[in-house]
């Protein structure tokens, strides 16, 4: 295993830090406690790879050869694709935060409480480009709305979602559920509004609004720039896989090519170019599968398929696109979002409504997911 970072972050807990329930100590773990005996740990990151010669290069300049390679490096964050925003702005003493980073999750909790107590305008922005856990921004937004209500100050708080995409959720079923919930709770939402710039001095976010129309039978797109004031801005960073994958010829060649996403068979997780390479998780270039629940379904398939390839057999196991997210909708309630490639709900507990918010889903998020990840998934047991 090649990995320079000795810390494992339980990232689903970042939302609970923002909610004021978890602390940093609840999400930080030593990787050494979870690596099985017999595994060699190279505490360096790979900086380049040559799939045609089966060689990876480490930070110290040394080369290592491999017979088979599994890539699981996760995504890189870049806040600076938003003009006027620096990566450090979500960490420093500003009114801008992002729950995607540990320290900024702590800051998010502080800004959420300030908005609830003093009132004001909260803007929650997400991109039209792929992101892991597409529900996380909405969780922070709905918790903010509920916290203002619990502070008896809801009438002084304006909650606003600006999404660069054409839907509030990739699954049309859950998009409808979300939009109904927003309307019931007086949460404003605008689609096809991509954040492109921030004027920190004016507390203003600038968006590109995309509008489709027809002219003489031709499909066309018009754009306009609009501004929105904020007291608190919560942003989702631009996310992409490492550039080295594109440089190595492993990335997708259509769609979001700037994302450097690895081109894999979406069912077997095998590289489409090199049969001895597999990828898993956020870096995979397919539409679903960027949550921890997805990994739980992916890794047994990948392990079996890798063993098959080592035995000179074809990959036999197929990942069905399952993804899930306990979408926290308020303190004490959540909707268990579960769907596959089709976008249709695939509930683990069909006896409960797949689209209804409930305390049970909140309980699962709060008490069961963490032990399942830390003692189950990280040990290959679930």
TILOGU-824413 format. One record per residue (C-alpha): residue in one letter; x, y, z. Coordinates in steps of 0.2 Angstrom, whole numbers, padded with zeros to 4 digits, always signed. Last residue first. Layout:
BEGIN
AXYZ
...
This chain:
BEGIN
X-0096-0029+0027
X-0081-0038+0035
X-0066-0031+0025
X-0058-0023+0040
X-0060-0005+0035
X-0078-0010+0030
X-0084-0017+0046
X-0075-0010+0061
X-0073+0008+0055
X-0086+0009+0042
X-0100-0001+0050
X-0095+0007+0067
X-0098+0024+0059
X-0114+0020+0050
X-0123+0014+0065
X-0125+0028+0078
X-0129+0045+0070
X-0133+0040+0052
X-0143+0025+0058
X-0152+0035+0071
X-0156+0049+0058
X-0163+0035+0047
X-0174+0029+0061
X-0180+0046+0065
X-0189+0047+0048
X-0189+0057+0032
X-0199+0047+0019
X-0193+0043+0001
X-0189+0025+0002
X-0204+0022+0013
X-0200+0008+0026
X-0205-0010+0023
X-0193-0010+0009
X-0178-0009+0021
X-0162-0009+0010
X-0172+0003-0002
X-0167+0003-0021
X-0175+0019-0027
X-0174+0022-0046
X-0160+0031-0053
X-0157+0017-0066
X-0139+0015-0062
X-0143+0012-0044
X-0153+0020-0030
X-0153+0023-0011
X-0157+0040-0002
X-0161+0036+0016
X-0171+0052+0021
X-0166+0060+0038
X-0173+0066+0054
X-0168+0070+0072
X-0161+0088+0068
X-0167+0091+0050
X-0166+0084+0033
X-0150+0073+0035
X-0148+0063+0019
X-0143+0046+0024
X-0134+0043+0007
X-0133+0028-0004
X-0126+0022-0020
X-0129+0006-0030
X-0122+0007-0047
X-0124-0012-0050
X-0106-0018-0048
X-0103-0033-0057
X-0093-0049-0052
X-0085-0060-0066
X-0069-0052-0071
X-0061-0064-0084
X-0049-0077-0079
X-0030-0077-0080
X-0029-0082-0062
X-0023-0065-0058
X-0037-0058-0068
X-0049-0068-0057
X-0041-0062-0041
X-0044-0044-0047
X-0062-0048-0051
X-0065-0055-0034
X-0057-0040-0025
X-0066-0028-0036
X-0083-0035-0033
X-0080-0035-0014
X-0074-0017-0015
X-0088-0010-0025
X-0103-0013-0014
X-0096-0005+0002
X-0088+0008-0009
X-0105+0014-0014
X-0110+0016+0004
X-0095+0027+0006
X-0102+0039-0007
X-0096+0043-0025
X-0104+0029-0034
X-0114+0035-0048
X-0110+0044-0065
X-0095+0034-0071
X-0076+0040-0072
X-0069+0032-0056
X-0059+0044-0045
X-0072+0044-0031
X-0072+0026-0027
X-0062+0011-0035
X-0049+0009-0049
X-0042-0007-0057
X-0027-0010-0067
X-0020-0026-0074
X-0032-0025-0089
X-0025-0009-0096
X-0036+0002-0107
X-0054+0001-0101
X-0047+0000-0083
X-0057-0013-0073
X-0070-0008-0061
X-0081-0023-0066
X-0097-0014-0068
X-0092+0003-0073
X-0079-0003-0085
X-0066+0010-0081
X-0059+0026-0088
X-0051+0036-0073
X-0058+0053-0070
X-0046+0067-0075
X-0059+0080-0070
X-0055+0091-0085
X-0061+0077-0096
X-0079+0080-0090
X-0088+0072-0104
X-0077+0063-0116
X-0059+0056-0116
X-0060+0047-0099
X-0043+0045-0090
X-0030+0032-0090
X-0018+0039-0103
X-0004+0041-0090
X-0004+0060-0091
X-0023+0059-0088
X-0020+0049-0073
X-0006+0060-0067
X-0018+0075-0066
X-0025+0068-0050
X-0044+0065-0050
X-0056+0080-0050
X-0067+0090-0038
X-0072+0109-0039
X-0076+0114-0022
X-0093+0114-0014
X-0097+0131-0006
X-0106+0138+0009
X-0108+0156+0009
X-0113+0166+0025
X-0120+0184+0026
X-0124+0183+0007
X-0128+0194-0007
X-0132+0187-0024
X-0126+0192-0041
X-0132+0187-0059
X-0123+0183-0075
X-0132+0178-0090
X-0131+0164-0102
X-0140+0158-0118
X-0140+0141-0125
X-0147+0135-0141
X-0156+0120-0148
X-0160+0123-0167
X-0178+0123-0174
X-0177+0141-0180
X-0172+0146-0163
X-0174+0135-0148
X-0170+0139-0129
X-0159+0133-0115
X-0155+0145-0101
X-0138+0145-0091
X-0136+0157-0076
X-0118+0160-0073
X-0117+0165-0055
X-0108+0179-0045
X-0107+0178-0026
X-0107+0194-0016
X-0101+0198+0002
X-0095+0215-0005
X-0077+0214+0000
X-0077+0195-0003
X-0082+0197-0022
X-0085+0179-0026
X-0084+0171-0044
X-0091+0158-0055
X-0105+0150-0046
X-0116+0139-0058
X-0134+0143-0058
X-0143+0130-0069
X-0155+0127-0055
X-0161+0140-0042
X-0168+0135-0025
X-0176+0145-0011
X-0180+0136+0005
X-0197+0140+0012
X-0199+0124+0022
X-0213+0116+0011
X-0205+0122-0005
X-0188+0115+0000
X-0197+0098+0005
X-0206+0097-0012
X-0190+0100-0021
X-0180+0087-0011
X-0193+0074-0015
X-0194+0078-0033
X-0175+0077-0034
X-0176+0060-0025
X-0187+0052-0039
X-0177+0061-0053
X-0161+0053-0046
X-0146+0065-0050
X-0153+0077-0037
X-0157+0095-0037
X-0159+0095-0056
X-0152+0105-0070
X-0135+0107-0062
X-0125+0123-0057
X-0135+0123-0041
X-0139+0138-0030
X-0148+0134-0014
X-0154+0149-0004
X-0159+0150+0015
X-0165+0167+0021
X-0165+0169+0040
X-0175+0182+0050
X-0191+0172+0050
X-0182+0157+0056
X-0177+0165+0072
X-0184+0154+0086
X-0167+0146+0088
X-0174+0129+0084
X-0181+0137+0068
X-0163+0144+0064
X-0156+0127+0068
X-0169+0119+0056
X-0164+0130+0041
X-0146+0127+0044
X-0148+0108+0045
X-0157+0110+0029
X-0142+0119+0021
X-0129+0108+0028
X-0138+0092+0022
X-0141+0100+0005
X-0122+0103+0003
X-0119+0085+0008
X-0131+0077-0005
X-0119+0076-0020
X-0109+0064-0010
X-0093+0065-0021
X-0094+0078-0034
X-0096+0078-0053
X-0097+0095-0062
X-0113+0105-0061
X-0107+0113-0045
X-0114+0117-0028
X-0118+0133-0019
X-0127+0136-0002
X-0130+0154+0001
X-0136+0159+0018
X-0144+0176+0021
X-0146+0185+0037
X-0152+0181+0055
X-0142+0184+0071
X-0144+0168+0081
X-0147+0156+0067
X-0134+0164+0055
X-0121+0164+0069
X-0125+0145+0073
X-0122+0140+0055
X-0106+0151+0054
X-0099+0142+0070
X-0104+0124+0063
X-0096+0128+0046
X-0080+0133+0055
X-0079+0116+0062
X-0083+0109+0045
X-0069+0120+0038
X-0056+0112+0049
X-0061+0095+0043
X-0063+0100+0024
X-0078+0095+0013
X-0090+0105+0025
X-0085+0121+0016
X-0084+0138+0023
X-0086+0157+0018
X-0089+0171+0031
X-0070+0174+0033
X-0057+0171+0047
X-0047+0158+0038
X-0052+0140+0033
X-0064+0142+0018
X-0053+0157+0012
X-0037+0146+0012
X-0041+0138-0005
X-0043+0156-0012
X-0059+0163-0020
X-0059+0178-0031
X-0063+0168-0046
X-0071+0151-0042
X-0059+0138-0050
X-0049+0143-0034
X-0059+0131-0023
X-0049+0116-0030
X-0051+0099-0021
X-0042+0083-0026
X-0052+0067-0027
X-0049+0050-0020
X-0033+0040-0022
X-0040+0023-0024
X-0030+0015-0038
X-0027-0004-0038
X-0012-0010-0048
X-0007-0027-0054
X+0010-0034-0059
X+0020-0019-0051
X+0036-0010-0053
X+0043+0003-0041
X+0053+0018-0046
X+0062+0030-0034
X+0061+0049-0036
X+0057+0052-0018
X+0039+0057-0022
X+0036+0040-0029
X+0036+0033-0047
X+0025+0019-0053
X+0030+0006-0066
X+0020-0007-0076
X+0029-0003-0092
X+0014+0002-0102
X+0005+0008-0087
X+0018+0021-0083
X+0014+0030-0067
X+0017+0047-0059
X+0017+0056-0042
X+0014+0040-0031
X+0013+0046-0013
X+0025+0040+0000
X+0023+0030+0016
X+0026+0013+0008
X+0015+0001+0019
X+0019-0018+0016
X+0004-0028+0021
X+0008-0044+0030
X-0002-0040+0045
X-0018-0030+0041
X-0019-0011+0040
X-0032-0004+0051
X-0023+0002+0067
X-0009+0009+0056
X-0022+0021+0047
X-0023+0031+0063
X-0040+0039+0066
X-0048+0056+0065
X-0067+0058+0064
X-0073+0058+0082
X-0058+0068+0088
X-0063+0082+0077
X-0079+0085+0086
X-0097+0078+0083
X-0114+0085+0086
X-0112+0103+0082
X-0121+0100+0065
X-0105+0105+0056
X-0096+0091+0065
X-0111+0080+0060
X-0108+0084+0042
X-0089+0080+0044
X-0094+0063+0051
X-0097+0056+0034
X-0078+0059+0031
X-0071+0047+0044
X-0053+0053+0041
X-0039+0041+0041
X-0022+0048+0046
X-0005+0042+0041
X-0005+0051+0024
X+0009+0046+0013
X+0000+0031+0005
X+0007+0017-0005
X+0000+0000+0000
